[in-house]
Amino acid sequence: MQGNRAFVISPQKEDIHKKRHCKLNHFLDLVDACGFDLQVGNFCPKSDYIASFDVIFVDCKTINKNSIQQVPVLKYKNLIKIIFFNASSNLDFEIAAIKQGVTGIFYANDKLEIVIKGINTIKQDRKWFRRNALELLINEMLSDANFSTEIVDRSQTGFWQQSLTKREQTIVKYISQGAQNQEIADQLHISVNTVKTHIYSIFRKTNCRNRVELITWSRQTTETAC
C-alpha cells in the first residue's frame, strides 16, 4: 500500500482531547504506530476528498447488523478499503459486514498485539476477519449452492444413516437432544471448529440444510429403523 493515509470516522471524536485514555485514543495510537498518516472526523468525507486516503476506519460502536448497509462510507467500498473497529463480539455482525464489502473488523476487546497484527495485515492488501466467521460464511455459501433441493425421500434414510461415521452419528444424536456446538465439543473433547466440520459433513450426507431439518431426518430415520 502506498502512502498509508487513513481517515477515521468516529462519533467519539470530541473525546480525543477530553479523555486522554479513551478507547478511541488507544486505537488511534496503534494505527499511528503502524505507519499511517491519520485524520479524524465524525462524518464521512466528500467523494473528492475520500479518494486521497488508502483506508477508512469506521467506529462501529453504534452500528448493528441491520444498519450496516446504511453506513454512508460503504458506497465507496470499491474505491477504498473500509475497516470497522470497536465492534462488539458478534459473528452475525461480522458476516453481515463481510457481505457488505468491509475489508476487516477489529473488536473492542481485541488485545493490543492482535490489533497491530491486523493493521499490518491490511497494509499488505489483505483482509482481516475472524477465522470462525469466515468458516461459517463459507459453509453458508456452500449450503446455498449445493443444498437447495428438498430433503431426500425418506425411503433412502437407511442408506444415508449407513454413510455417516460413528462420530457423525453421535453428533446427530446430540443435536437431536438440543445440544449446541460448544456442548457437543465438551462432551466429545474436540474443538468447536471440529464439531462444525462434522456438522457440515452431516448436512452434506443427509441433504439437510439446517438443524431443524436434521432433527426431522433423524427422527424419521429412527422410526424407519424400528
C-alpha positions as CSV (number, residue, x, y, z in Angstrom):
1,M,0.0,0.0,0.0
2,Q,1.4,3.4,-1.0
3,G,1.4,6.4,1.3
4,N,-0.7,4.8,4.1
5,R,-3.1,7.7,4.6
6,A,-6.1,6.9,6.8
7,F,-9.3,8.7,7.8
8,V,-11.0,7.7,11.0
9,I,-14.8,8.2,11.3
10,S,-16.0,8.2,14.9
11,P,-18.9,9.9,16.8
12,Q,-16.4,9.9,19.7
13,K,-14.1,12.4,18.0
14,E,-14.6,15.0,20.7
15,D,-13.4,12.6,23.3
16,I,-9.9,12.6,21.8
17,H,-8.9,15.8,23.7
18,K,-11.4,15.4,26.6
19,K,-10.4,11.9,27.6
20,R,-6.8,11.1,27.2
21,H,-7.3,7.4,27.9
22,C,-10.4,6.7,25.9
23,K,-10.6,3.6,23.7
24,L,-10.6,5.8,20.5
25,N,-7.2,7.4,21.5
26,H,-5.7,4.0,22.2
27,F,-6.8,2.7,18.8
28,L,-5.5,5.8,17.0
29,D,-2.2,5.4,18.7
30,L,-1.9,1.8,17.4
31,V,-2.9,2.9,13.9
32,D,-0.3,5.7,14.0
33,A,2.3,3.3,15.3
34,C,1.7,1.1,12.3
35,G,2.8,4.0,10.0
36,F,-0.5,5.6,9.0
37,D,-0.9,9.4,8.5
38,L,-4.2,10.0,10.3
39,Q,-7.1,12.3,10.1
40,V,-10.2,12.1,12.3
41,G,-13.7,13.2,11.7
42,N,-17.2,12.4,12.9
43,F,-18.7,12.1,9.4
44,C,-18.0,10.6,6.0
45,P,-15.7,12.8,3.9
46,K,-16.9,14.0,0.5
47,S,-16.1,11.8,-2.5
48,D,-13.5,14.2,-4.0
49,Y,-11.6,14.1,-0.7
50,I,-12.0,10.5,0.3
51,A,-10.1,9.2,-2.7
52,S,-6.9,10.7,-1.3
53,F,-6.9,8.1,1.5
54,D,-5.9,4.5,1.5
55,V,-8.1,3.3,4.3
56,I,-11.2,4.5,6.1
57,F,-11.6,3.3,9.7
58,V,-15.2,3.4,10.9
59,D,-16.0,3.3,14.6
60,C,-19.0,0.8,14.6
61,K,-19.9,1.0,18.3
62,T,-23.4,2.3,17.4
63,I,-23.8,0.2,14.2
64,N,-25.7,-3.1,14.4
65,K,-26.2,-5.9,11.9
66,N,-29.3,-4.4,10.4
67,S,-27.9,-0.9,9.9
68,I,-24.6,-1.9,8.3
69,Q,-25.8,-1.3,4.7
70,Q,-26.9,2.2,5.7
71,V,-23.3,3.3,6.6
72,P,-22.6,6.1,4.2
73,V,-18.9,5.4,3.5
74,L,-19.8,1.9,2.2
75,K,-20.8,3.4,-1.1
76,Y,-17.0,3.9,-1.7
77,K,-16.1,0.2,-0.9
78,N,-14.9,-0.4,-4.5
79,L,-12.7,2.7,-4.2
80,I,-11.1,2.4,-0.8
81,K,-10.5,-0.1,2.0
82,I,-13.1,0.2,4.8
83,I,-12.3,-1.2,8.2
84,F,-14.7,-1.4,11.1
85,F,-13.3,-1.1,14.7
86,N,-14.7,-1.0,18.2
87,A,-17.1,-3.8,17.3
88,S,-18.9,-5.9,19.8
89,S,-18.1,-9.6,19.7
90,N,-20.8,-10.8,17.3
91,L,-20.2,-13.3,14.5
92,D,-23.5,-12.4,12.8
93,F,-22.5,-8.8,12.7
94,E,-19.1,-9.7,11.2
95,I,-20.6,-11.9,8.5
96,A,-23.1,-9.2,7.5
97,A,-20.1,-6.7,7.3
98,I,-18.2,-9.1,5.1
99,K,-21.2,-9.3,2.7
100,Q,-21.3,-5.5,2.6
101,G,-17.7,-5.3,1.4
102,V,-15.9,-4.3,4.6
103,T,-12.2,-5.2,4.4
104,G,-11.6,-6.0,8.1
105,I,-13.0,-5.8,11.6
106,F,-11.4,-5.1,15.0
107,Y,-13.3,-5.9,18.2
108,A,-13.5,-3.7,21.2
109,N,-11.9,-6.4,23.3
110,D,-9.1,-7.2,20.9
111,K,-5.7,-7.3,22.5
112,L,-3.0,-4.8,21.5
113,E,-0.9,-7.4,19.6
114,I,-4.0,-8.6,17.7
115,V,-4.8,-5.1,16.5
116,I,-1.2,-4.4,15.5
117,K,-1.1,-7.7,13.6
118,G,-4.4,-6.9,11.9
119,I,-3.5,-3.4,10.8
120,N,-0.2,-4.6,9.4
121,T,-2.0,-7.4,7.5
122,I,-4.4,-4.8,6.0
123,K,-1.4,-2.7,4.9
124,Q,-0.3,-5.7,2.9
125,D,-3.6,-5.5,0.9
126,R,-5.1,-8.5,2.8
127,K,-8.3,-8.8,4.7
128,W,-8.7,-9.2,8.5
129,F,-11.6,-11.3,9.9
130,R,-12.0,-14.0,12.5
131,R,-11.5,-17.5,11.2
132,N,-14.7,-18.9,12.6
133,A,-16.7,-16.1,10.9
134,L,-15.1,-17.0,7.5
135,E,-15.8,-20.7,8.1
136,L,-19.5,-20.0,8.8
137,L,-19.8,-17.8,5.8
138,I,-18.2,-20.4,3.5
139,N,-20.5,-23.1,4.9
140,E,-23.4,-20.8,4.3
141,M,-22.3,-20.2,0.7
142,L,-21.8,-23.9,0.1
143,S,-25.2,-24.7,1.6
144,D,-26.9,-22.1,-0.7
145,A,-25.1,-23.6,-3.7
146,N,-25.3,-27.3,-3.1
147,F,-28.2,-28.0,-0.8
148,S,-31.1,-26.0,-2.2
149,T,-33.1,-29.2,-3.0
150,E,-35.6,-30.7,-0.6
151,I,-34.6,-33.5,1.8
152,V,-34.2,-36.8,0.1
153,D,-37.0,-39.4,0.0
154,R,-37.4,-41.0,3.4
155,S,-37.2,-44.4,1.9
156,Q,-33.5,-43.7,1.4
157,T,-32.8,-42.8,5.1
158,G,-31.2,-46.2,5.8
159,F,-28.6,-45.5,3.1
160,W,-27.8,-42.1,4.5
161,Q,-27.5,-43.4,8.0
162,Q,-25.0,-46.0,7.0
163,S,-22.9,-43.4,5.2
164,L,-22.4,-41.4,8.5
165,T,-19.4,-42.2,10.5
166,K,-19.8,-43.3,14.2
167,R,-18.7,-39.8,15.3
168,E,-21.2,-38.2,13.0
169,Q,-24.0,-40.4,14.2
170,T,-23.1,-39.4,17.8
171,I,-23.2,-35.7,16.9
172,V,-26.6,-36.2,15.2
173,K,-27.8,-37.7,18.5
174,Y,-26.6,-34.8,20.5
175,I,-28.1,-32.3,18.0
176,S,-31.5,-34.2,18.3
177,Q,-31.3,-33.7,22.0
178,G,-30.9,-29.9,21.5
179,A,-27.1,-29.7,22.3
180,Q,-25.2,-26.7,20.9
181,N,-21.8,-26.8,19.3
182,Q,-19.9,-26.0,22.4
183,E,-21.8,-28.6,24.4
184,I,-21.0,-31.2,21.8
185,A,-17.3,-30.2,21.7
186,D,-17.1,-30.5,25.5
187,Q,-18.8,-33.9,25.5
188,L,-16.5,-35.3,22.8
189,H,-13.4,-33.5,23.9
190,I,-12.9,-31.9,20.5
191,S,-12.8,-28.2,19.3
192,V,-15.9,-26.3,18.3
193,N,-14.4,-25.9,14.8
194,T,-14.1,-29.7,14.5
195,V,-17.8,-30.0,15.5
196,K,-18.7,-27.5,12.8
197,T,-16.8,-29.5,10.2
198,H,-18.6,-32.7,11.3
199,I,-21.9,-30.9,11.1
200,Y,-21.1,-29.7,7.6
201,S,-20.3,-33.2,6.5
202,I,-23.6,-34.5,8.1
203,F,-25.6,-31.8,6.3
204,R,-24.0,-32.8,3.0
205,K,-24.6,-36.6,3.5
206,T,-28.2,-36.2,4.7
207,N,-29.1,-33.4,2.3
208,C,-30.3,-31.3,5.3
209,R,-30.0,-27.6,5.2
210,N,-30.2,-26.8,8.9
211,R,-30.6,-28.3,12.4
212,V,-34.4,-28.4,12.2
213,E,-34.3,-30.5,9.1
214,L,-31.6,-32.7,10.5
215,I,-33.7,-33.4,13.7
216,T,-36.7,-34.2,11.5
217,W,-34.5,-36.5,9.4
218,S,-33.1,-38.2,12.5
219,R,-36.5,-38.9,14.0
220,Q,-37.8,-40.3,10.7
221,T,-34.7,-42.4,10.3
222,T,-35.2,-43.8,13.8
223,E,-38.9,-44.6,13.1
224,T,-38.0,-46.3,9.9
225,A,-35.3,-48.4,11.6
226,C,-37.8,-49.5,14.2
